[in-house]
Amino acid sequence: DPGTLAAETDFYWRIDEVNTSNPSSPWTGRIWSFTTKVATGRQTLTESTTSRRYILYVPTDYNANHPYPLVISSHGTSQNGDTEMDSTGPNSGFDNGTPTWPTLAEDNDVIVACPDMTGAYGPCSIDATHLSQLAADDTAVMAIISEIQGSYNIDSSAILMTGFSGGGNVVHYVGLRHADVFRASCARHGNFATNEVPSPLPAGTTDMPVHIFTGSSDSTCGPADAITC
């Protein structure tokens, strides 16, 4: 048993025939080889240290010699990683007409991960229990990024944190704590609460682009909430 084989690696083996009673022994066998490949396309995975489930999409023409941007995207209230990956959640009407993450990943050569979040829900205010859930999401997101970096060639200068609706809370909680990891963050129709902002802000946070957008028809967390955010 050779154990777990490294991905994107060439392996060779040979079987020689041995007969101790025959002076012509051994007889050299032919050399065989194969190359291991990493998984591409859509995958359902569980991060090994936090047991957090996440949906991963890797472009089908993935090339290990090419560094890829990584997008971490949080679902909204009453949704999960599957609905975020495919824009199929109960509130997906806000995203009508936009490409799904697999389409964007294939068209733009990016890797996308959509974890199941515990703190991705509204309303636009959070209590101590909600903060503890966001802290757990923070730990899971960092672990998921590390796990993906261990399997794929990730451009560490091009990691984006984004989220939809209730996932905005995750975007702000996680993104504002890790300006050293994320190139930028982006909340889409996202919830926001002032007490999810770390105080004091970690070094480099004020230099990280933070994108916030919403639509005028969003009655849950609309333009006024975006301005406050």
Accessible surface in RSA format (square Angstrom, percent):
REM  Atomic radii and reference values for relative SASA: ProtOr
REM  Chains: A
REM  Algorithm: Lee & Richards
REM  Probe-radius: 1.40
REM  Slices: 20
REM RES _ NUM      All-atoms   Total-Side   Main-Chain    Non-polar    All polar
REM                ABS   REL    ABS   REL    ABS   REL    ABS   REL    ABS   REL
RES ASP A   1   177.88 124.6  94.96  94.5  82.91 196.1  45.36 106.7 132.52 132.2
RES PRO A   2   113.33  82.6  74.63  68.0  38.69 140.6  89.29  73.7  24.04 149.4
RES GLY A   3    44.32  54.7   0.00   N/A  44.32  54.7  33.08  90.8  11.24  25.2
RES THR A   4   142.28 101.2 105.42 106.9  36.85  87.8  75.27 101.1  67.01 101.3
RES LEU A   5    61.66  34.3  41.82  29.9  19.84  49.9  42.86  30.1  18.80  50.6
RES ALA A   6    61.93  56.9  47.82  73.8  14.10  32.1  57.98  81.6   3.95  10.5
RES ALA A   7    46.79  43.0  27.09  41.8  19.69  44.8  28.39  40.0  18.39  48.7
RES GLU A   8    66.19  38.0  39.27  29.7  26.93  64.1  19.40  37.5  46.80  38.2
RES THR A   9    48.47  34.5  44.27  44.9   4.20  10.0  38.32  51.5  10.15  15.3
RES ASP A  10    80.97  56.7  63.11  62.8  17.86  42.2  13.01  30.6  67.96  67.8
RES PHE A  11    53.47  26.8  51.58  31.9   1.89   4.9  53.47  32.4   0.00   0.0
RES TYR A  12   147.79  69.0 117.28  66.7  30.50  79.4  82.41  61.9  65.37  80.6
RES TRP A  13   113.22  45.4 104.52  50.6   8.71  20.4 101.12  53.9  12.11  19.6
RES ARG A  14   124.94  52.5  95.35  48.6  29.59  70.5  15.50  21.2 109.44  66.3
RES ILE A  15   129.17  73.5 118.89  88.6  10.28  24.8 120.77  87.0   8.40  22.8
RES ASP A  16    50.60  35.4  30.46  30.3  20.14  47.6  10.55  24.8  40.05  39.9
RES GLU A  17   113.74  65.3 106.49  80.6   7.25  17.3  38.81  75.1  74.93  61.2
RES VAL A  18   101.38  66.7  71.66  64.9  29.72  71.6  71.66  62.3  29.72  80.6
RES ASN A  19    62.54  43.1  58.01  56.1   4.53  10.9  11.17  26.9  51.37  49.7
RES THR A  20   139.73  99.4  99.87 101.2  39.87  95.0  76.97 103.4  62.76  94.9
RES SER A  21    99.67  84.2  63.57  84.8  36.10  83.2  55.06 117.2  44.61  62.5
RES ASN A  22    53.69  37.0  48.09  46.5   5.60  13.5   5.62  13.5  48.06  46.5
RES PRO A  23   136.68  99.6  97.34  88.7  39.34 143.0 111.13  91.8  25.55 158.8
RES SER A  24    75.38  63.7  52.20  69.7  23.17  53.4  26.57  56.6  48.80  68.4
RES SER A  25    25.16  21.3   5.08   6.8  20.07  46.2   3.33   7.1  21.83  30.6
RES PRO A  26    84.96  61.9  70.58  64.3  14.38  52.3  70.58  58.3  14.38  89.4
RES TRP A  27    93.42  37.5  88.37  42.8   5.05  11.9  74.05  39.5  19.37  31.4
RES THR A  28   100.41  71.4  66.69  67.6  33.72  80.4  36.80  49.4  63.61  96.2
RES GLY A  29    24.12  29.7   0.00   N/A  24.12  29.7  18.55  50.9   5.58  12.5
RES ARG A  30   162.73  68.3 146.04  74.4  16.69  39.7  62.10  84.9 100.63  61.0
RES ILE A  31   114.04  64.9  91.48  68.1  22.56  54.4  91.48  65.9  22.56  61.2
RES TRP A  32   117.25  47.1 112.89  54.6   4.37  10.3 103.13  55.0  14.12  22.9
RES SER A  33    67.42  57.0  41.44  55.3  25.98  59.8   6.11  13.0  61.30  85.9
RES PHE A  34    86.17  43.1  75.51  46.8  10.66  27.7  85.99  52.1   0.18   0.5
RES THR A  35    63.64  45.3  42.13  42.7  21.51  51.3  23.18  31.1  40.46  61.2
RES THR A  36    24.43  17.4  19.18  19.4   5.25  12.5  24.43  32.8   0.00   0.0
RES LYS A  37   148.72  72.6 119.75  73.5  28.97  69.0  78.93  71.0  69.79  74.3
RES VAL A  38    21.06  13.9   7.85   7.1  13.21  31.8  12.87  11.2   8.19  22.2
RES ALA A  39    55.76  51.3  39.29  60.6  16.46  37.5  49.70  70.0   6.06  16.0
RES THR A  40    54.88  39.0  33.48  33.9  21.41  51.0  10.83  14.5  44.05  66.6
RES GLY A  41    10.27  12.7   0.00   N/A  10.27  12.7  10.27  28.2   0.00   0.0
RES ARG A  42    98.44  41.3  68.18  34.8  30.25  72.0  46.07  63.0  52.36  31.7
RES GLN A  43    28.12  15.7  21.76  15.9   6.36  15.2  19.94  42.5   8.18   6.2
RES THR A  44    82.48  58.7  54.18  54.9  28.29  67.4  36.67  49.2  45.81  69.3
RES LEU A  45    57.30  31.9  53.48  38.3   3.82   9.6  57.30  40.2   0.00   0.0
RES THR A  46    83.15  59.1  61.82  62.7  21.34  50.8  36.70  49.3  46.46  70.2
RES GLU A  47     5.26   3.0   5.02   3.8   0.24   0.6   0.00   0.0   5.26   4.3
RES SER A  48    93.94  79.4  59.49  79.4  34.45  79.4  50.41 107.3  43.53  61.0
RES THR A  49   112.04  79.7  74.32  75.3  37.72  89.9  75.05 100.8  36.99  55.9
RES THR A  50    47.61  33.9  19.67  19.9  27.94  66.6  27.19  36.5  20.42  30.9
RES SER A  51    86.42  73.0  66.38  88.6  20.04  46.2  30.95  65.9  55.47  77.7
RES ARG A  52    30.06  12.6  28.86  14.7   1.20   2.8   9.76  13.3  20.30  12.3
RES ARG A  53    76.11  32.0  74.41  37.9   1.70   4.1  42.16  57.6  33.95  20.6
RES TYR A  54     2.01   0.9   2.01   1.1   0.00   0.0   0.00   0.0   2.01   2.5
RES ILE A  55     0.00   0.0   0.00   0.0   0.00   0.0   0.00   0.0   0.00   0.0
RES LEU A  56     1.02   0.6   1.02   0.7   0.00   0.0   1.02   0.7   0.00   0.0
RES TYR A  57    24.29  11.3  24.29  13.8   0.00   0.0   8.72   6.6  15.57  19.2
RES VAL A  58     0.00   0.0   0.00   0.0   0.00   0.0   0.00   0.0   0.00   0.0
RES PRO A  59     0.00   0.0   0.00   0.0   0.00   0.0   0.00   0.0   0.00   0.0
RES THR A  60    89.48  63.6  66.49  67.4  22.99  54.8  46.64  62.6  42.84  64.8
RES ASP A  61    99.30  69.6  78.92  78.6  20.37  48.2  47.59 112.0  51.71  51.6
RES TYR A  62    27.30  12.7   3.43   2.0  23.87  62.1   0.92   0.7  26.38  32.5
RES ASN A  63    74.83  51.6  70.53  68.2   4.30  10.4  20.69  49.8  54.14  52.3
RES ALA A  64    31.26  28.7  18.74  28.9  12.52  28.5  18.74  26.4  12.52  33.2
RES ASN A  65   136.45  94.1 106.49 102.9  29.96  72.1  28.49  68.6 107.96 104.4
RES HIS A  66    70.88  38.7  69.29  48.2   1.59   4.1  51.64  53.2  19.24  22.4
RES PRO A  67    64.10  46.7  59.94  54.6   4.16  15.1  59.94  49.5   4.16  25.8
RES TYR A  68     3.87   1.8   3.87   2.2   0.00   0.0   0.00   0.0   3.87   4.8
RES PRO A  69    41.61  30.3  41.61  37.9   0.00   0.0  41.61  34.4   0.00   0.0
RES LEU A  70     0.36   0.2   0.00   0.0   0.36   0.9   0.00   0.0   0.36   1.0
RES VAL A  71    12.33   8.1  12.33  11.2   0.00   0.0  12.33  10.7   0.00   0.0
RES ILE A  72     0.00   0.0   0.00   0.0   0.00   0.0   0.00   0.0   0.00   0.0
RES SER A  73     0.03   0.0   0.00   0.0   0.03   0.1   0.00   0.0   0.03   0.0
RES SER A  74     0.00   0.0   0.00   0.0   0.00   0.0   0.00   0.0   0.00   0.0
RES HIS A  75     5.90   3.2   5.89   4.1   0.01   0.0   5.08   5.2   0.82   1.0
RES GLY A  76     0.00   0.0   0.00   N/A   0.00   0.0   0.00   0.0   0.00   0.0
RES THR A  77    44.88  31.9  44.80  45.4   0.07   0.2  40.36  54.2   4.52   6.8
RES SER A  78    98.19  83.0  54.68  73.0  43.51 100.2  43.46  92.5  54.73  76.7
RES GLN A  79    22.69  12.7   4.32   3.2  18.37  43.7   4.27   9.1  18.42  14.0
RES ASN A  80    55.01  37.9  55.01  53.2   0.00   0.0  10.95  26.3  44.06  42.6
RES GLY A  81     0.00   0.0   0.00   N/A   0.00   0.0   0.00   0.0   0.00   0.0
RES ASP A  82    38.12  26.7  37.91  37.7   0.21   0.5  21.12  49.7  17.00  17.0
RES THR A  83    26.13  18.6  25.46  25.8   0.67   1.6  25.46  34.2   0.67   1.0
RES GLU A  84     8.47   4.9   5.38   4.1   3.08   7.3   1.38   2.7   7.09   5.8
RES MET A  85     0.00   0.0   0.00   0.0   0.00   0.0   0.00   0.0   0.00   0.0
RES ASP A  86    44.13  30.9  38.86  38.7   5.27  12.5  11.90  28.0  32.23  32.1
RES SER A  87    38.36  32.4  19.89  26.5  18.47  42.5  16.33  34.8  22.04  30.9
RES THR A  88    91.87  65.3  63.43  64.3  28.44  67.8  59.57  80.0  32.30  48.8
RES GLY A  89     5.88   7.3   0.00   N/A   5.88   7.3   0.53   1.4   5.35  12.0
RES PRO A  90    98.24  71.6  55.32  50.4  42.92 156.0  69.00  57.0  29.24 181.7
RES ASN A  91    53.71  37.0  48.12  46.5   5.60  13.5   7.28  17.5  46.43  44.9
RES SER A  92    25.36  21.4  22.19  29.6   3.17   7.3   3.96   8.4  21.40  30.0
RES GLY A  93    46.62  57.5   0.00   N/A  46.62  57.5  28.57  78.4  18.05  40.4
RES PHE A  94    83.68  41.9  58.31  36.1  25.37  66.0  63.55  38.5  20.14  57.6
RES ASP A  95    22.94  16.1  19.96  19.9   2.98   7.0   2.67   6.3  20.27  20.2
RES ASN A  96   118.22  81.5  92.27  89.2  25.95  62.5  30.66  73.8  87.55  84.6
RES GLY A  97    87.66 108.1   0.00   N/A  87.66 108.1  43.22 118.6  44.44  99.5
RES THR A  98    75.77  53.9  59.89  60.7  15.89  37.9  57.62  77.4  18.16  27.4
RES PRO A  99    72.43  52.8  54.40  49.6  18.02  65.5  65.95  54.5   6.48  40.2
RES THR A 100    44.08  31.4  42.34  42.9   1.75   4.2  34.34  46.1   9.74  14.7
RES TRP A 101    35.88  14.4  34.65  16.8   1.22   2.9  31.37  16.7   4.50   7.3
RES PRO A 102    25.32  18.5  24.99  22.8   0.33   1.2  25.32  20.9   0.00   0.0
RES THR A 103    62.11  44.2  56.42  57.2   5.69  13.6  35.04  47.1  27.07  40.9
RES LEU A 104    54.49  30.3  54.49  39.0   0.00   0.0  54.49  38.3   0.00   0.0
RES ALA A 105     0.00   0.0   0.00   0.0   0.00   0.0   0.00   0.0   0.00   0.0
RES GLU A 106    60.78  34.9  42.97  32.5  17.81  42.4  31.46  60.8  29.32  23.9
RES ASP A 107   109.49  76.7  72.72  72.4  36.77  86.9  24.77  58.3  84.72  84.5
RES ASN A 108    87.32  60.2  65.41  63.2  21.92  52.8  21.62  52.0  65.70  63.5
RES ASP A 109    54.48  38.2  53.74  53.5   0.74   1.8  12.87  30.3  41.61  41.5
RES VAL A 110    20.43  13.4  20.43  18.5   0.00   0.0  20.43  17.7   0.00   0.0
RES ILE A 111     0.00   0.0   0.00   0.0   0.00   0.0   0.00   0.0   0.00   0.0
RES VAL A 112     0.00   0.0   0.00   0.0   0.00   0.0   0.00   0.0   0.00   0.0
RES ALA A 113     0.00   0.0   0.00   0.0   0.00   0.0   0.00   0.0   0.00   0.0
RES CYS A 114     0.10   0.1   0.10   0.1   0.00   0.0   0.10   0.3   0.00   0.0
RES PRO A 115     0.00   0.0   0.00   0.0   0.00   0.0   0.00   0.0   0.00   0.0
RES ASP A 116    33.49  23.5  32.79  32.6   0.70   1.7  19.30  45.4  14.19  14.2
RES MET A 117    17.61   9.1   0.04   0.0  17.57  41.8   0.25   0.2  17.35  23.0
RES THR A 118    64.61  45.9  50.13  50.8  14.48  34.5  56.47  75.9   8.13  12.3
RES GLY A 119     0.00   0.0   0.00   N/A   0.00   0.0   0.00   0.0   0.00   0.0
RES ALA A 120     4.73   4.3   0.06   0.1   4.67  10.6   0.06   0.1   4.67  12.4
RES TYR A 121    69.09  32.3  69.09  39.3   0.00   0.0  56.88  42.7  12.20  15.0
RES GLY A 122    19.21  23.7   0.00   N/A  19.21  23.7  11.03  30.3   8.18  18.3
RES PRO A 123    94.62  69.0  88.40  80.6   6.22  22.6  93.75  77.4   0.87   5.4
RES CYS A 124    37.15  28.1  17.27  19.3  19.88  46.7  14.87  37.7  22.27  24.0
RES SER A 125    70.01  59.2  63.90  85.3   6.11  14.1  42.46  90.4  27.56  38.6
RES ILE A 126    17.84  10.2   0.02   0.0  17.81  42.9   4.28   3.1  13.56  36.8
RES ASP A 127    91.63  64.2  81.65  81.3   9.98  23.6  44.07 103.7  47.56  47.4
RES ALA A 128    81.42  74.9  68.87 106.3  12.54  28.5  70.74  99.6  10.68  28.3
RES THR A 129    86.30  61.4  80.49  81.6   5.81  13.9  49.18  66.1  37.12  56.1
RES HIS A 130     3.73   2.0   3.73   2.6   0.00   0.0   1.32   1.4   2.41   2.8
RES LEU A 131    50.04  27.9  48.93  35.0   1.10   2.8  49.22  34.6   0.81   2.2
RES SER A 132    67.70  57.2  54.44  72.7  13.26  30.5  47.40 100.9  20.30  28.4
RES GLN A 133    53.96  30.2  51.34  37.5   2.62   6.2  15.80  33.6  38.16  28.9
RES LEU A 134     0.00   0.0   0.00   0.0   0.00   0.0   0.00   0.0   0.00   0.0
RES ALA A 135    40.10  36.9  37.07  57.2   3.03   6.9  37.94  53.4   2.16   5.7
RES ALA A 136    46.09  42.4  35.38  54.6  10.72  24.4  42.96  60.5   3.13   8.3
RES ASP A 137     0.00   0.0   0.00   0.0   0.00   0.0   0.00   0.0   0.00   0.0
RES ASP A 138    21.73  15.2  21.73  21.6   0.00   0.0   0.68   1.6  21.05  21.0
RES THR A 139    82.73  58.8  75.77  76.8   6.97  16.6  53.68  72.1  29.05  43.9
RES ALA A 140     1.08   1.0   1.07   1.7   0.01   0.0   1.07   1.5   0.01   0.0
RES VAL A 141     0.15   0.1   0.00   0.0   0.15   0.4   0.15   0.1   0.00   0.0
RES MET A 142    43.80  22.7  37.60  24.9   6.19  14.7  29.85  25.4  13.95  18.5
RES ALA A 143    19.16  17.6  10.15  15.7   9.01  20.5  17.63  24.8   1.54   4.1
RES ILE A 144     0.12   0.1   0.12   0.1   0.00   0.0   0.12   0.1   0.00   0.0
RES ILE A 145     7.50   4.3   7.50   5.6   0.00   0.0   7.50   5.4   0.00   0.0
RES SER A 146    69.73  58.9  62.59  83.5   7.14  16.4  24.85  52.9  44.88  62.9
RES GLU A 147    50.54  29.0  38.72  29.3  11.82  28.1  35.91  69.5  14.62  11.9
RES ILE A 148     2.29   1.3   0.48   0.4   1.81   4.4   2.29   1.7   0.00   0.0
RES GLN A 149    76.14  42.6  56.84  41.5  19.30  46.0  19.18  40.8  56.96  43.2
RES GLY A 150    71.82  88.6   0.00   N/A  71.82  88.6  35.37  97.1  36.45  81.6
RES SER A 151    60.71  51.3  43.81  58.5  16.90  38.9  22.05  47.0  38.66  54.2
RES TYR A 152    18.57   8.7   9.95   5.7   8.61  22.4   9.35   7.0   9.22  11.4
RES ASN A 153    51.35  35.4  42.40  41.0   8.95  21.5  16.11  38.8  35.24  34.1
RES ILE A 154    20.60  11.7   0.68   0.5  19.92  48.0   0.68   0.5  19.92  54.1
RES ASP A 155    44.16  30.9  41.08  40.9   3.08   7.3   4.87  11.5  39.29  39.2
RES SER A 156    80.27  67.8  66.78  89.1  13.49  31.1  30.95  65.9  49.32  69.1
RES SER A 157    76.47  64.6  61.80  82.5  14.68  33.8  52.76 112.4  23.71  33.2
RES ALA A 158    28.83  26.5  23.32  36.0   5.51  12.5  26.76  37.7   2.06   5.5
RES ILE A 159     2.33   1.3   2.16   1.6   0.17   0.4   2.31   1.7   0.03   0.1
RES LEU A 160    51.69  28.8  51.69  37.0   0.00   0.0  51.69  36.3   0.00   0.0
RES MET A 161     0.00   0.0   0.00   0.0   0.00   0.0   0.00   0.0   0.00   0.0
RES THR A 162     2.48   1.8   2.48   2.5   0.00   0.0   1.67   2.2   0.81   1.2
RES GLY A 163     0.00   0.0   0.00   N/A   0.00   0.0   0.00   0.0   0.00   0.0
RES PHE A 164     3.63   1.8   3.63   2.2   0.00   0.0   3.63   2.2   0.00   0.0
RES SER A 165    15.57  13.2  15.57  20.8   0.00   0.0   0.81   1.7  14.76  20.7
RES GLY A 166     0.05   0.1   0.00   N/A   0.05   0.1   0.05   0.1   0.00   0.0
RES GLY A 167     0.00   0.0   0.00   N/A   0.00   0.0   0.00   0.0   0.00   0.0
RES GLY A 168     0.00   0.0   0.00   N/A   0.00   0.0   0.00   0.0   0.00   0.0
RES ASN A 169     0.04   0.0   0.04   0.0   0.00   0.0   0.00   0.0   0.04   0.0
RES VAL A 170     0.00   0.0   0.00   0.0   0.00   0.0   0.00   0.0   0.00   0.0
RES VAL A 171     0.35   0.2   0.12   0.1   0.23   0.5   0.12   0.1   0.23   0.6
RES HIS A 172     3.75   2.0   3.30   2.3   0.44   1.1   0.67   0.7   3.08   3.6
RES TYR A 173    22.75  10.6  22.75  12.9   0.00   0.0   1.10   0.8  21.65  26.7
RES VAL A 174     0.00   0.0   0.00   0.0   0.00   0.0   0.00   0.0   0.00   0.0
RES GLY A 175     0.32   0.4   0.00   N/A   0.32   0.4   0.32   0.9   0.00   0.0
RES LEU A 176    20.73  11.5  20.73  14.8   0.00   0.0  20.73  14.6   0.00   0.0
RES ARG A 177    58.25  24.5  45.66  23.3  12.59  30.0  17.17  23.5  41.08  24.9
RES HIS A 178    35.87  19.6  35.77  24.9   0.10   0.2  27.83  28.7   8.04   9.4
RES ALA A 179    21.60  19.9   2.36   3.6  19.23  43.8   2.67   3.8  18.92  50.1
RES ASP A 180   129.01  90.4  85.00  84.6  44.01 104.1  51.53 121.3  77.48  77.3
RES VAL A 181    37.68  24.8  30.35  27.5   7.33  17.7  35.09  30.5   2.59   7.0
RES PHE A 182     4.64   2.3   0.00   0.0   4.64  12.1   0.71   0.4   3.93  11.3
RES ARG A 183   139.31  58.5 130.45  66.5   8.86  21.1  47.84  65.4  91.47  55.4
RES ALA A 184    12.76  11.7  12.70  19.6   0.06   0.1  12.70  17.9   0.06   0.2
RES SER A 185     1.25   1.1   1.25   1.7   0.00   0.0   0.00   0.0   1.25   1.7
RES CYS A 186    19.26  14.6  19.26  21.5   0.00   0.0   4.82  12.2  14.44  15.6
RES ALA A 187     0.44   0.4   0.27   0.4   0.17   0.4   0.27   0.4   0.17   0.4
RES ARG A 188    28.09  11.8  28.09  14.3   0.00   0.0  14.33  19.6  13.76   8.3
RES HIS A 189    19.71  10.8  18.03  12.5   1.68   4.3  12.61  13.0   7.11   8.3
RES GLY A 190    10.24  12.6   0.00   N/A  10.24  12.6   0.03   0.1  10.21  22.9
RES ASN A 191     2.63   1.8   2.63   2.5   0.00   0.0   0.00   0.0   2.63   2.5
RES PHE A 192    22.88  11.4  16.43  10.2   6.45  16.8  16.43  10.0   6.45  18.4
RES ALA A 193     8.64   7.9   3.99   6.2   4.65  10.6   8.64  12.2   0.00   0.0
RES THR A 194   100.73  71.6  89.60  90.8  11.12  26.5  59.62  80.1  41.10  62.1
RES ASN A 195    74.86  51.6  54.41  52.6  20.45  49.2  41.82 100.6  33.05  31.9
RES GLU A 196     0.00   0.0   0.00   0.0   0.00   0.0   0.00   0.0   0.00   0.0
RES VAL A 197    48.90  32.2  37.74  34.2  11.17  26.9  37.74  32.8  11.17  30.3
RES PRO A 198    17.50  12.8  11.60  10.6   5.90  21.4  15.29  12.6   2.21  13.8
RES SER A 199   110.14  93.1  73.04  97.5  37.10  85.5  37.75  80.4  72.39 101.4
RES PRO A 200   121.98  88.9 108.92  99.3  13.06  47.5 114.66  94.7   7.31  45.5
RES LEU A 201    75.94  42.3  54.94  39.3  21.00  52.8  54.94  38.6  21.00  56.5
RES PRO A 202    49.98  36.4  35.79  32.6  14.18  51.6  47.11  38.9   2.86  17.8
RES ALA A 203   103.43  95.1  69.24 106.9  34.18  77.8  80.81 113.8  22.61  59.9
RES GLY A 204    38.75  47.8   0.00   N/A  38.75  47.8  23.49  64.5  15.26  34.2
RES THR A 205     6.49   4.6   3.30   3.3   3.19   7.6   3.30   4.4   3.19   4.8
RES THR A 206   118.07  84.0  81.56  82.7  36.51  87.0  65.66  88.2  52.42  79.2
RES ASP A 207   123.34  86.4  94.26  93.8  29.08  68.8  35.09  82.6  88.26  88.0
RES MET A 208    15.54   8.0   2.90   1.9  12.63  30.1   7.44   6.3   8.10  10.7
RES PRO A 209    48.99  35.7  36.79  33.5  12.20  44.3  48.73  40.2   0.26   1.6
RES VAL A 210    59.25  39.0  30.06  27.2  29.19  70.3  30.06  26.1  29.19  79.2
RES HIS A 211   100.83  55.1  97.09  67.5   3.74   9.6  64.26  66.2  36.57  42.5
RES ILE A 212    58.17  33.1  27.73  20.7  30.44  73.4  27.73  20.0  30.44  82.6
RES PHE A 213   104.57  52.3 100.18  62.0   4.40  11.4 104.52  63.4   0.06   0.2
RES THR A 214    35.44  25.2   8.09   8.2  27.35  65.2   8.59  11.5  26.85  40.6
RES GLY A 215    25.58  31.5   0.00   N/A  25.58  31.5  25.58  70.2   0.00   0.0
RES SER A 216   108.66  91.8  74.96 100.0  33.70  77.6  43.34  92.3  65.32  91.5
RES SER A 217   103.20  87.2  75.44 100.7  27.76  63.9  48.59 103.5  54.61  76.5
RES ASP A 218     8.89   6.2   3.10   3.1   5.79  13.7   0.15   0.3   8.74   8.7
RES SER A 219   114.17  96.5  73.91  98.6  40.26  92.7  51.87 110.5  62.30  87.3
RES THR A 220    93.77  66.7  70.88  71.9  22.89  54.6  49.32  66.2  44.45  67.2
RES CYS A 221     2.76   2.1   1.10   1.2   1.66   3.9   1.10   2.8   1.66   1.8
RES GLY A 222     8.58  10.6   0.00   N/A   8.58  10.6   5.11  14.0   3.47   7.8
RES PRO A 223    62.13  45.3  60.73  55.4   1.39   5.1  62.01  51.2   0.12   0.7
RES ALA A 224    74.99  69.0  66.52 102.7   8.47  19.3  70.69  99.6   4.30  11.4
RES ASP A 225    46.17  32.3  44.40  44.2   1.77   4.2   4.26  10.0  41.92  41.8
RES ALA A 226    25.21  23.2  14.13  21.8  11.08  25.2  16.92  23.8   8.29  22.0
RES ILE A 227   149.29  85.0 122.41  91.2  26.88  64.8 129.76  93.4  19.53  53.0
RES THR A 228    95.86  68.2  68.41  69.4  27.45  65.4  50.82  68.3  45.04  68.1
RES CYS A 229    40.91  30.9   4.16   4.6  36.76  86.4   8.33  21.1  32.59  35.1
END  Absolute sums over single chains surface
CHAIN  1 A    11525.1       8632.5       2892.6       6523.4       5001.8
END  Absolute sums over all chains
TOTAL         11525.1       8632.5       2892.6       6523.4       5001.8
